[in-house]
Amino acid sequence: MGSESEDELVIRLVVERLMQAHPRLAAGLVKAAVATAYEELRYARVRTYLPVLMERRARDLLPFDEQPPSP
């Protein structure tokens, strides 16, 4: 596991958080959404907020039944 890059670690942690928050979703679906979010954000200059931004974007891509109502 020592060969895991920083980005791979971030991806894994975001997938784990989303899976814990939404256990009914298929793991493959969550992984695909996080991978898409990562691809969209991977060249960001400021990487401090990459995990938060990836998680938010992945949530937008996932099909939740319990979507909050629009304001």
C-alpha positions as CSV (number, residue, x, y, z in Angstrom):
1,M,0.0,0.0,0.0
2,G,3.0,2.3,0.3
3,S,3.0,2.8,-3.4
4,E,-0.4,4.5,-3.4
5,S,-0.1,8.0,-4.8
6,E,-1.7,11.0,-3.0
7,D,-4.4,11.2,-5.7
8,E,-5.2,7.5,-5.4
9,L,-5.5,7.9,-1.7
10,V,-7.9,10.9,-2.1
11,I,-10.0,8.9,-4.6
12,R,-10.2,5.9,-2.3
13,L,-11.2,8.1,0.7
14,V,-13.9,9.9,-1.2
15,V,-15.3,6.6,-2.5
16,E,-15.3,5.3,1.1
17,R,-17.1,8.4,2.4
18,L,-19.8,8.2,-0.2
19,M,-20.3,4.5,0.2
20,Q,-20.8,5.0,4.0
21,A,-23.2,7.9,3.4
22,H,-25.2,6.0,0.8
23,P,-24.8,2.3,1.3
24,R,-27.7,1.4,-1.1
25,L,-25.7,2.7,-4.1
26,A,-23.7,0.2,-6.1
27,A,-19.9,0.4,-5.5
28,G,-19.2,0.5,-9.2
29,L,-21.5,3.5,-9.6
30,V,-19.9,5.4,-6.8
31,K,-16.4,4.6,-8.1
32,A,-17.3,5.7,-11.6
33,A,-18.8,9.0,-10.3
34,V,-15.6,9.7,-8.2
35,A,-13.4,8.8,-11.2
36,T,-15.3,11.3,-13.4
37,A,-15.1,14.0,-10.7
38,Y,-11.4,13.4,-10.4
39,E,-10.9,13.6,-14.2
40,E,-12.7,16.9,-14.2
41,L,-10.6,18.4,-11.4
42,R,-7.3,16.6,-11.7
43,Y,-5.4,19.6,-13.2
44,A,-6.6,22.1,-10.5
45,R,-3.7,24.3,-9.4
46,V,-4.9,24.6,-5.8
47,R,-5.2,21.0,-4.6
48,T,-6.1,21.7,-1.0
49,Y,-9.8,21.4,-1.6
50,L,-9.6,18.6,-4.2
51,P,-11.2,16.0,-1.9
52,V,-14.2,18.3,-1.0
53,L,-14.7,19.3,-4.6
54,M,-14.5,15.8,-5.9
55,E,-17.0,14.6,-3.3
56,R,-19.5,17.4,-4.2
57,R,-19.1,16.7,-7.9
58,A,-19.5,13.0,-7.5
59,R,-22.7,13.5,-5.4
60,D,-24.0,15.6,-8.3
61,L,-23.4,12.7,-10.7
62,L,-25.0,10.0,-8.5
63,P,-28.7,9.1,-8.8
64,F,-30.1,9.7,-5.3
65,D,-33.7,8.9,-4.6
66,E,-33.6,11.3,-1.6
67,Q,-32.6,14.4,-3.6
68,P,-33.4,17.6,-1.6
69,P,-36.1,19.7,-3.0
70,S,-35.0,22.7,-5.1
71,P,-35.4,26.1,-3.5
